[in-house]
């Protein structure tokens, strides 16, 4: 039967580039935390990662997202680092 076909969506290359920049700015400990969260965000959470991705994709289609610029990106990076440090410490 093969794998089910996933509905094709437009790719937001700016978002992908931004996420890549954020990930590359993380230190090794922060990257490990990120990868752990992606693999198993919350084992007690009944909502699967796939469901969360589908919800996120729908939010993108509905325009329910924040677009970051070069001016606002450092603030986002600071928030991500702060949250990561809070979870670690």
Secondary structure, DSSP 4 states (H G I P E B T S, - for coil): --PPPPPP----HHHHHHHHHHHHHS-HHHHHHHHHHHH-S-TT-SS-HHHHHHHHHHHHHTT-S----HHHHHHHHHHHHHHHHHHH-
